[in-house]
Amino acid sequence: MKTTYFFLMICGLLFVSAMAQAQVKIGANAKTIGASSNLEVEAANGKKTIVDKATGQVTIQDGTEGLGKVLTSDATGKSSWVTPPADTDQTGYRLRIRSLSLRRINTI
């Protein structure tokens, strides 16, 4: 009888643990976390980093983010959102071709 109860208790715990999802909030306002977030780290000034539970996408909100901006860091690792120079695309890569020559190769 004790074995049966023990077995049922273990099965119940495994079922509940499989259904459980953890959410973690660190920092300011630690009692409130977004419904779609697995992890939120929030500073007292409202800047935060969020990991979405469905996609795993990381969002960094500091008030300077925006369309077309890229996240970059300085030599000490501090990051900030910046607008790339006009001659770059949104990935931040530059492509400059100084000369290009093509020649036809005949094959048999």
Long-range contacts (C-beta under 8 A, 24 or more apart in sequence): 21-53, 23-53
